[in-house]
């Protein structure tokens, strides 16, 4: 993740937004793996 320029403390909203971003990244990565399963499988076999 990007580093923060500000030295302000994180708010509860910042923490929740970071959790949401992380979950979205995991879901997009899983969807990409599922959509391209045969490519990932071929790469594992090399």
N, C-alpha and C positions, 0 to 999 in steps of 0.2 A: 504494500500500500504506500501511498505518497506520504512523505513526512510533512509534519505540520510546521508552518512558519511561525505561528503565533504561540506565545507562552501562556495563553489563557487556559484555565482548567476546563476539562471536558464537562459538559452538562449531561444530565440523564438523556436528553434528546440526542446528543451526539453519540452516546453509547448505543442507543437503540438504532440509530441510523447506520452505524457501523455494523451492527449485527444483521440488519436487513441487507446491506450491501454484500456482506459475506455470504448470506444465504442465496442471494441472487446469483452470485458468481458460481457457487456450487451447483445450483439448478441449471444454469446455462451450460456449464461444463458437462454435467450428466446428460443433458439433452443432446449436446454435440457428440458425445461418445455414442449415445444410442443411435443417432441419425447416421453416424459414420462408422458403425461397428465393424464392417468388413475391412475398412482401412486400418483401424486400430489392431484388429486381429492379424492382418497381414504384416504390420510393422512388428508385432510381438514375435512372429515366426522367423524374422530375419536374424 
